[in-house]
Amino acid sequence: MIGSGGMSTVYKAFDETLERDVALKIMHTAVSQDPSSLERFRREARTVAQLSHPHVVMVIDAGEDEGQPYIVFEHVHGETLKDRIRRDGALPVSEAVAYAIEIGRALQAAHERGLVHRDVKPQNVLLDEEGRAKVTDFGIASGLEFEQLTGTGRVIGTTDYVSPEQAMGEPVTGQSDVYSLGIVLFEMLVGEVPFKADSAVSIAMKHVREGLPDVQRRRPEVSAALASVVERATAKELRNRYPTMGDFVGDLEEVLTYEAARSGEATGEATAVLQALPAEAARRGMRGRRWAMAATYVVIAVAVAFGAALLFDSNDESPPAAAGGLSPIPLGQQDIGDFDPPPGDGSENPENLDLALDGKPTTAWETENYDTPDLGGIKKGVGVYLDTGRPIVAKGLRITTPKSGWTFGLYAADSGPPATLAGWQPVGGGQMTRNREAFRLNTRGQAKQYYLVWITKLTEGTTGRSNAAISELELLG
């Protein structure tokens, strides 16, 4: 016996015909008496048999012996991803991303056949002797046409990784697997799951109500680009989460390239995944263009625990409880402008403005280069502003940057945009001490249409040229 669960027991067995080890999964007698459980077990065999994929554990045979249902799988010599995390703790960053890519590709293949795994967790990921990840245990996987097998309102899955909609018994789609894989990626990066409680139900409710802990605070070497991907994958609301597993995997592939270049090396399975990326460049590029055309909503607005206090207006009598109570303010890539009032020339790299709202933390709008951090003594500041299209009360602004150290003020205006700084109302400010930070906007409850980031001191470069850069602006309200 090599494993056992509520529905079945798995044995290591020997195939005498082909002379090889196999994994034999036998359904428990008591469970096999339940027609729905029996059908789910049989459907697992049919499901996985359809998935000929290098990162899915292969089904060899299935049937019944004297009324005892069984499935025969390839035997993967190795350990589970959960075993690896328990033994080593947090994995190397590039290796964690590589495993997430391999798992994501397997799930993407399933989703393309209309199959949702529903129980994505490191216990269901096997690492073979070559270090490759293989997804197993589709026992509760659901064909979209068989939703009734789960029962109305019944939560199926492991609550450490359960999506909010699954925890609430709502319809489950491929986006639920996206969320669960995002939690698995968080665990690989941090070494532990994000939520802990005394009961499974309490943990499930944390997934529904509480913002995910900030992965950069738990693991400082995680880049802002990767943190942004984790955050989008684990967004509570479906409209803020990656719409498909393919979109998630595409960003992970870009981040893996970035992480390897940033660290100058790749460890473990990351090397194999990186070597395979060039062959998929065309597919990834097409997906990226489709994604960019569809990126009307590019704001991620999950308030994390460490920054939640910054995101409440001081006049609020009682800040909402769940994730800071904040909702995303939808912005398109055209809803941004540059601000360079006199004595500036009225223009500050306007051709690159959309890079601060393109949903890609690996791209950035940058100021011009100046001789000194105080903008060469030429002017007091430069900046960019967001146009929300109508007056709204924004509560906070999250800034992602590839280079920290620059200082700024935050301003707002209800009409305009004003041509000079005198026309703007100060509502906050700060310094980018990290690659991603959230800052409070104190509008005193007044609705404003324009929100300005006024950069007053730049980051000094190694060549004597100073500038500032913004990868993403996320307005929270």
TIDODO-29524 format. One line per 10 residues: for each residue x, y, z of C-alpha. Coordinates in steps of 0.02 Angstrom, whole numbers, plus 32768, in hexadecimal, padded with zeros to 4 digits. Layout:
X:Y:Z | ... .
This chain:
8000:8000:8000 | 8045:80AB:7FD0 | 7FB0:811A:7FF4 | 7EFD:811E:802E | 7E6D:819B:802C | 7DB4:81A4:804E | 7D85:8152:7FA9 | 7E11:80D8:7F81 | 7EB8:808A:7FAE | 7F50:808B:7F3B .
7FCC:7FFB:7F34 | 8072:7FE6:7EDE | 805C:7F4C:7E70 | 80BB:7EEC:7DEB | 807B:7ED5:7D39 | 80B4:7E24:7D10 | 808C:7E36:7C57 | 80F2:7ED3:7C36 | 8166:7EB7:7CCA | 815A:7F62:7D19 .
811F:7FB4:7DB8 | 8071:8003:7DB4 | 7FFF:805E:7E2E | 7F5E:7FFF:7E50 | 7ECE:8068:7E92 | 7E42:8000:7EE1 | 7D9E:804D:7F15 | 7D66:802D:7FC7 | 7CDA:7FAE:7FD0 | 7C69:801E:8038 .
7C7D:80B0:7FC1 | 7C5C:8045:7F27 | 7BAB:8028:7F66 | 7B83:80E0:7F46 | 7B52:80F3:7E8E | 7B91:81A7:7E80 | 7C3A:817C:7ECE | 7C4A:80E4:7E5D | 7C25:814E:7DC5 | 7CA4:81D0:7DFE .
7D28:8148:7E11 | 7D03:8102:7D64 | 7D04:81AF:7D1A | 7DB2:81CC:7D60 | 7DF3:813F:7CF4 | 7D9A:8182:7C59 | 7DD2:8233:7C7F | 7E8A:8212:7C94 | 7E8D:8194:7C04 | 7E5E:8227:7B93 .
7EF1:828F:7BD0 | 7F8F:8257:7B79 | 7FFF:82DA:7BC7 | 80B2:82D2:7C0B | 807C:8324:7CAE | 7FE4:82B5:7CD0 | 7FF8:8209:7D20 | 7FC8:818D:7C98 | 7F38:8110:7CA8 | 7F69:8061:7C6D .
7ECD:7FFC:7C91 | 7E28:7FFE:7CF0 | 7D9E:7F84:7D1A | 7D4B:7F20:7DA4 | 7D81:7E7E:7DF5 | 7CF9:7E20:7E55 | 7C9B:7EC3:7E68 | 7D36:7F22:7EA2 | 7D56:7FBA:7E30 | 7E0C:7FE2:7E0C .
7E7A:8053:7DA1 | 7F2E:802D:7D6F | 7FA3:80C3:7D5D | 8058:80D4:7D2D | 80C1:80CC:7DCB | 8121:816D:7DE4 | 81C2:814E:7E42 | 81DD:81E6:7EB0 | 817B:824B:7F2E | 80EA:82C3:7F37 .
8102:837D:7F2D | 80BC:8387:7FDE | 8144:8311:801A | 81C7:8380:7FC9 | 8182:841D:801D | 8176:83C7:80C6 | 822C:8390:80B8 | 827D:842A:806C | 8205:84B8:8093 | 81FC:8544:8013 .
823F:8512:7F68 | 82B7:8579:7EFF | 824F:8600:7EAA | 8272:85CC:7DF7 | 8251:8515:7E20 | 81A9:853F:7E71 | 8175:859F:7DD6 | 81AE:850F:7D66 | 8145:8491:7DC7 | 80AF:8506:7DBE .
80C6:850F:7D01 | 80CA:8451:7CF0 | 8031:843B:7D5F | 7FD8:84C7:7D03 | 7FFB:8478:7C59 | 7FAF:83D3:7C94 | 7F14:842B:7CD6 | 7F07:8493:7C39 | 7F01:83F3:7BD3 | 7E74:83B4:7C43 .
7E14:8457:7C36 | 7E1E:8453:7B79 | 7DBD:83AF:7B85 | 7D3B:83FD:7BF9 | 7D83:83AA:7C95 | 7DA4:8404:7D39 | 7E15:83AE:7DB9 | 7DC3:83FF:7E52 | 7E46:83C1:7ECD | 7EEB:8410:7E98 .
7F65:83FE:7F29 | 801D:83CA:7F3D | 7FE6:8320:7F7F | 7FA0:82FF:7ED0 | 8040:8330:7E76 | 80C6:82A9:7E64 | 817D:82D4:7E43 | 81D3:824B:7DE0 | 828A:821B:7DE7 | 82B4:829D:7D62 .
825E:8324:7DC8 | 81C8:8339:7D56 | 811D:835F:7DA0 | 808A:82EC:7D76 | 7FD7:830F:7DAB | 7F71:827E:7DEF | 7ED0:8256:7E4B | 7E48:8297:7DD8 | 7DD0:8235:7E47 | 7D62:82CC:7E66 .
7D82:831B:7DBD | 7CE0:8353:7D6E | 7CAE:8357:7CB9 | 7C4C:83F8:7CAA | 7BB5:8394:7C71 | 7BB9:832A:7D11 | 7BA9:83B4:7D93 | 7B18:8358:7DE7 | 7B8D:82D0:7E26 | 7BD4:8345:7EA8 .
7B2C:836D:7EF4 | 7AE7:841C:7F0A | 7B4A:8484:7F85 | 7BC1:83F8:7FB0 | 7C77:842C:7FC2 | 7CF0:83B2:7F72 | 7DAB:83CF:7F81 | 7E32:83F2:8000 | 7E0C:8493:805F | 7EC4:84C8:806B .
7EBA:84EB:7FAF | 7DFF:84FE:7F90 | 7DC2:8590:7F27 | 7D45:860A:7F73 | 7CBA:85D7:7EFB | 7CD9:851F:7F1E | 7CD7:853F:7FD9 | 7C2D:8592:7FC6 | 7BE8:8500:7F61 | 7BD9:856B:7EC5 .
7BF8:852F:7E11 | 7CAC:84FB:7DF4 | 7D0C:851F:7D53 | 7DC0:851C:7D1A | 7DDB:85BF:7D79 | 7DC9:855B:7E1A | 7E5F:84F2:7DE9 | 7EBB:8595:7DC2 | 7E9C:85D0:7E75 | 7ED2:852A:7EC2 .
7F71:8526:7E5A | 7F93:85D9:7E92 | 7F89:859E:7F46 | 7FFE:850D:7F1F | 8079:8589:7ED2 | 806C:85F5:7F6F | 8095:855C:7FDA | 812A:852E:7F6C | 816E:85E0:7F7D | 814D:85F5:8038 .
8156:8544:807B | 80A9:8541:80C7 | 7FF3:855B:8097 | 7FAE:860C:80A9 | 7F20:85E6:8122 | 7F1A:857E:81C1 | 7E89:855F:8239 | 7E42:84DE:82B0 | 7DCA:8492:8231 | 7DBB:8476:8177 .
7D20:84E4:8171 | 7D7D:8574:81C4 | 7E09:8565:8144 | 7D8C:8564:80B6 | 7D3C:8603:80F9 | 7DE6:8657:80FE | 7DF5:8635:8044 | 7D4D:868B:802E | 7D67:8720:80A2 | 7E1F:8743:80C1 .
7EA2:878D:804E | 7F38:8720:8026 | 7FD4:874A:808D | 8052:87AE:8029 | 80CA:8733:7FD9 | 8156:87B3:7FCE | 814E:87D4:8087 | 8158:8719:80AA | 81E0:86FF:8025 | 823C:87A3:8000 .
829C:875F:7F69 | 81F8:8743:7F0B | 81F0:87C6:7E81 | 8160:8841:7E6D | 813A:87EE:7DC7 | 8122:8742:7E17 | 80C3:878A:7EAB | 804A:87DD:7E32 | 802C:8738:7DD8 | 800A:86DE:7E7D .
7F92:8768:7EB0 | 7F30:8761:7E0E | 7F25:86A3:7E12 | 7EDE:86A7:7EC3 | 7E66:8739:7EAD | 7DC4:8719:7F0C | 7D54:875C:7E82 | 7D52:86FF:7DDD | 7D58:879E:7D76 | 7E02:87C8:7DC4 .
7E4A:8718:7DB4 | 7E9F:86D1:7D1A | 7E11:86A1:7CA5 | 7E66:8601:7C6B | 7EF2:858F:7CA1 | 7F4A:85B8:7BFE | 7F52:8670:7C2D | 7F9A:8642:7CD7 | 801D:85CE:7C8B | 804B:8652:7C09 .
8076:86D1:7C8F | 80D3:864D:7CF4 | 813E:8626:7C5C | 816B:86DE:7C4A | 8190:86ED:7D03 | 81FF:8652:7D00 | 8269:86A0:7C77 | 8271:8741:7CDB | 829D:86E8:7D7F | 8327:8683:7D2D .
8372:871F:7CDE | 8363:877F:7D81 | 83BB:86FA:7DE9 | 8434:86C7:7D61 | 840C:860E:7D79 | 8382:858E:7D79 | 8377:84F9:7DEE | 8328:844D:7DE3 | 8296:8438:7D6C | 829D:84F1:7D3B .
832D:84CA:7CC5 | 82C7:8449:7C64 | 822F:84BB:7C5A | 8298:854E:7C1D | 82E7:84E3:7B97 | 823A:84B5:7B56 | 81F9:8568:7B4E | 8242:859A:7AA4 | 81DD:8511:7A4D | 813F:855F:7A94 .
816A:8615:7A70 | 80EE:8626:79E1 | 805E:85DE:7A48 | 8089:864D:7ADD | 8096:86E6:7A6F | 7FEB:86C9:7A22 | 7F9F:86B2:7ACD | 7FF2:8751:7B0A | 7FAA:87B6:7A7A | 7EFC:8770:7A96 .
7F0C:8796:7B4F | 7F47:8848:7B31 | 7EB4:886B:7ABC | 7E3B:882C:7B3F | 7E8C:8885:7BD3 | 7E04:8902:7BFA | 7E0E:88DC:7CB1 | 7EC1:88E2:7CEE | 7EB1:8910:7DA4 | 7ED1:8892:7E2E .
7E88:88CF:7ED1 | 7EA1:8850:7F5C | 7ED2:88AC:7FFC | 7F54:8848:805C | 7F5B:8844:8118 | 7FFC:88A6:812D | 7FBD:8938:80C4 | 7F04:8938:80EB | 7F13:89C1:816D | 7F5A:8A36:80E9 .
7EC5:8A20:8078 | 7E3B:8A68:80E7 | 7E08:8B1E:80E7 | 7E18:8B69:8195 | 7D62:8BA1:818D | 7D21:8AEF:8178 | 7CBF:8ABE:8213 | 7CD7:8A03:81FB | 7D45:89BC:8172 | 7CFE:8921:811F .
7D45:887B:8158 | 7D65:8813:80BE | 7E09:883A:8065 | 7DFD:88EF:809A | 7D50:88F6:804D | 7D9E:893A:7FAD | 7D62:891A:7EFD | 7DC3:8933:7E5B | 7DAF:89D4:7DFA | 7DAE:899C:7D43 .
7E28:89F9:7CD4 | 7E5B:89E3:7C1F | 7F0A:89FE:7BDB | 7ED3:8AA5:7B93 | 7E9E:8AEA:7C3E | 7F47:8B34:7C6A | 7FA3:8BD4:7C3F | 804F:8C20:7C5B | 8064:8CBF:7CC2 | 80F7:8D34:7CA7 .
80BE:8DE7:7CCC | 812C:8E82:7CB7 | 81BF:8E92:7CC3 | 81B6:8DE5:7C73 | 8198:8DD0:7BB9 | 80E9:8D87:7BD3 | 8119:8CD5:7BA2 | 8162:8C43:7C06 | 8173:8BA5:7B9C | 80BA:8BA1:7B68 .
80DA:8B17:7AE9 | 80F9:8A9B:7B77 | 806A:8ACA:7BEB | 8003:8A2F:7BC5 | 808D:89C2:7C10 | 8055:89FC:7CBD | 7FA6:89B6:7C9D | 7FC6:891E:7C2F | 7FB6:889B:7CB8 | 806B:8865:7C9C .
80E0:8887:7D2F | 8176:8861:7CBF | 8158:8901:7C59 | 8162:89B4:7C9A | 814A:8A6C:7C71 | 81E5:8AD0:7CA0 | 8209:8B87:7CBA | 8290:8BD8:7C51 | 8343:8BCB:7C92 | 8383:8C5C:7CFC .
8430:8C8B:7D3A | 8402:8C80:7DF3 | 8376:8C33:7E5C | 8329:8CE0:7E77 | 82FF:8CE4:7DBC | 83A0:8D40:7D96 | 8361:8DDB:7DEE | 82FB:8E00:7D51 | 824D:8DEA:7D9A | 81F3:8DB2:7E37 .
81A4:8D15:7DF1 | 8157:8CB0:7D66 | 80D1:8C2C:7D69 | 803F:8BCA:7D23 | 7F86:8BD6:7D48 | 7EF5:8B5C:7D3D | 7E4C:8B8E:7CF2 | 7DBE:8B26:7D3B | 7D40:8B6E:7CC0 | 7CCD:8BAF:7D48 .
7CE2:8BF0:7DFA | 7CFB:8B61:7E75 | 7D3E:8B50:7F26 | 7DE2:8AF0:7F1A | 7E29:8AAF:7FBE | 7ED8:8A79:7F8C | 7F59:8A64:7F05 | 7FCF:89D2:7EEF | 806F:89F1:7E8F | 80E1:896C:7E46 .
818E:89A2:7E0F | 822B:894A:7DD0 | 8297:89C7:7E31 | 8272:8A05:7EE0 | 82B2:8AA1:7F37 | 8251:8B2C:7EE1 | 81DF:8BA6:7F3D | 8135:8BE9:7F09 | 8098:8C45:7F3C | 7FE6:8C0F:7F16 .
7F65:8C8D:7ED9 | 7EB2:8C8B:7E9C | 7E3F:8CFC:7E37 | 7D86:8CF4:7E0E | 7D95:8D46:7D63 | 7E1B:8D6A:7CE4 | 7E9B:8D26:7CE9 | 7EE8:8DC5:7D32 | 7F7A:8E0C:7CCD | 7FE1:8E3C:7D67 .
7FFF:8DED:7E11 | 7FA0:8E7B:7E65 | 7EFF:8E35:7E1D | 7F15:8D8D:7E73 | 7EE4:8D60:7F27 | 7F69:8D01:7F8C | 7F24:8C5B:7FCB | 7FC1:8BFA:8000 | 806F:8BC7:7FCE | 8108:8B65:8000 .
81A5:8B0F:7FC6 | 81B8:8A6B:7F69 | 821F:8A09:7FE6 | 81EC:8962:7F98 | 81BF:8929:7EE9 | 8105:8927:7F10 | 80A9:898F:7F91 | 7FFA:89CE:7FB5 | 7FDA:8A82:7FEC | 7F43:8AD6:8039 .
7EE1:8B5A:7FD9 | 7E8E:8BD5:8051 | 7E0B:8C2D:7FE8 | 7D9F:8C4C:8082 | 7D12:8BF0:802F | 7D0F:8C63:7F96 | 7CFB:8C17:7EE9 | 7D88:8C3D:7E6F | 7DA0:8C0F:7DB9 | 7E5D:8C28:7DAB .
7EE6:8BDE:7E19 | 7F9A:8C18:7E06 | 8040:8BC8:7E35 | 80B6:8C60:7E43 | 816A:8C21:7E47 | 81DC:8C99:7EA5 | 827D:8C37:7EC0 | 82C5:8BB3:7E4D | 8329:8B14:7E67 | 83E0:8B35:7E45 .
8428:8AC5:7DBF | 84D4:8A74:7DBD | 8508:8ADD:7D26 | 84DB:8B84:7D74 | 8432:8B89:7D1C | 8399:8B8C:7D8B | 82E5:8B5D:7D65 | 8249:8B05:7DA8 | 81DF:8A7A:7D5D | 812E:8A38:7D76 .
8103:8986:7D42 | 804E:898A:7D7D | 7FD5:8A06:7DCC | 7F42:89B8:7E25 | 7EBB:8A2F:7E63 | 7E54:89EA:7EF5 | 7DA9:8A24:7F28 .
